Amino acid sequence: MPDSTEKATLRLQVYLAHCGLASRRACEVYISEGRVSVNGEIVTSPGTKVSLEDTVCVDGKPLHLEKRKRYILLNKPAGYVCSSSDEKGRASALDLLAGRFSERLYNVGRLDMYSSGLIIFTNDGDFAAKISHPSSCIEKEYIVEALGGIPQVLVDRFKRGIRIDGVFYRCKDAELLSPKKLRVVLEEGKNREIRRVFAFFEITIRRLSRIRIGTIENTLEEGKFRELRPEEISDLLSLSNRGGGHGCSY
């Protein structure tokens, strides 16, 4: 957290991230949508500077700089969306943390509603931006169970790279554990990547679960959570720095 002098000269999106609203990139979206006001005036420029004396609101609700950083690891069950609110009224993964933390938390990356497994929640915008950026190259490992057999050609094509509807998908590694079960390792991880590859081969997924993020493996029961240890946070940041902003090498 910057000292009071630094806080007085923070750009608006950085200030919002330090308040635990979301990552800096997501905060820029809040600003561009006209949802942020400073001293009662709507501001749409993310470069706007704010000070401790300013009143900053999102959707009319005032925000305050948070003093404590939180890093929470959750084993999300299927059936929960990864968003702070849902227009369809579906259960949110944040509901599983409700009442346990006073800070405003948000998810780092996503798992779709029908997938389960590890996901991180934080109020540290800088951490979220580094970990979730495509160039961070942090490995995420998944177990995919299909209703029918998984053909070897799917594994080979996924490892070699495949273009579907103009989008190129390639995993870092994939291994058949049984005729209906596949282990997949992604680094960049595009939206619904595994599901789209399986759909391309007309294979129905019965269960999809993320079992590892970087060096952190899943030891939690579904629906349970814990705070990340300092060394785990450090490891994730080190792995993200390894990417160096140049993208993944495979």
BELTA-V380587 format. One record per run of one state. SS is the DSSP state (h for helix, s for strand, l for the rest). FROM is the first residue (numbers start at 1). TO is the last residue. If there is no record, write none. Layout:
<<SS;FROM;TO> <SS;FROM;TO>>
//
This chain:
<<l;1;3> <h;4;7> <l;8;9> <s;10;11> <h;12;18> <l;19;23> <h;24;32> <l;33;35> <s;36;38> <l;39;40> <s;41;42> <l;43;48> <s;49;50> <l;51;55> <s;56;58> <l;59;60> <s;61;62> <l;63;70> <s;71;76> <l;77;80> <s;81;81> <l;82;91> <s;92;92> <h;93;97> <l;98;105> <s;106;108> <l;109;115> <s;116;122> <l;123;124> <h;125;132> <l;133;133> <h;134;136> <l;137;139> <s;140;146> <l;147;151> <h;152;160> <l;161;161> <s;162;164> <l;165;166> <s;167;169> <l;170;172> <s;173;178> <l;179;180> <s;181;186> <l;187;192> <h;193;200> <l;201;204> <s;205;213> <l;214;215> <s;216;217> <l;218;224> <s;225;227> <l;228;229> <h;230;243> <l;244;250>>
//
